[in-house]
Amino acid sequence: MRDPQSKIVSRDEIASLRAEWKAAGKRVAFTNGCFDLLHAGHAGYLAFARAQGDLLVVGMNSDRSVRELKGKSRPIVDENERALLLASLEAVDYVVIFDELHVEQLIHELLPDVLIKGGDRADWVCGREIVEGNGGEVVLAPELEGRSSSGIIERIRGLDQDADR
């Protein structure tokens, strides 16, 4: 197994690697998210995403962008730890941290062959036009009901309130 730290790469590195993969005819799968409080839903989702290509690149929101998207109490786990946890998963080949609120610029730089997101509507997927315009496809991953970082945080808050009584 590769050293997880070696799977965390910069945007410059991922662009260089992408050129190598394209020359080798590799099908690049890509997904993205905050991945705060890694849980079983994430593991299943990432395994599904990995099965869509020869390798899986995960774009992960920076701490700053997570705060802007989710609120000042997030992330629970900082970006370096979240990246290392993701990189430790067998399904994940590379992790790239991005600071923007939305992932379009990273998708434009990587030009993956397949973009994987959870949900039920491909037309709502951020970056869809870029991927499809480059001849790629969007695949919707099945969602595991009741599995979310927000749900875990709410359960913890509820337990904390119970302890105060």
PEFEN-V682578 format. One line per field, one symbol per residue. phi: phi as a letter, one per 30 degrees, with the letter a starting at -180 (. if undefined). psi: psi as a letter, one per 30 degrees, with the letter a starting at -180 (. if undefined). burial: + if it has 16 or more other C-alpha atoms within 10 Angstrom, else -. Layout:
BEGIN
phi->???
psi->???
burial->???
END
This chain:
BEGIN
phi->.ddedddcbddddddddeddddddiddccbbaldhdhebeddedddddddddadabccdcddedddeddcjddcddcddddddddddddedccbbbdbcddbceddddddhddbccbdkbbddcddjedddddcicbcbcddcceicaddddddddddddddddd
psi->klkeeffjlleeeeeeeeeeeeefgkjkkkllaehkikleeeeeeeeeeeffaflkkkkkkleeeeeeeflffllekleeeeeeeeffkefkekkkkkflelgeeeeeeeilfkkkllagjfffkkfeeeeefggalkkkkkkjkgjleeeeeeeeeeeeeeff.
burial->---+--+++-+--++--+--------+++++++++++---++++++-+++-++-+++++++++++++------++---+--+++-+++--++++++++---+++-++--+++++++++---+--++++++++---++++++-+----++----------------
END
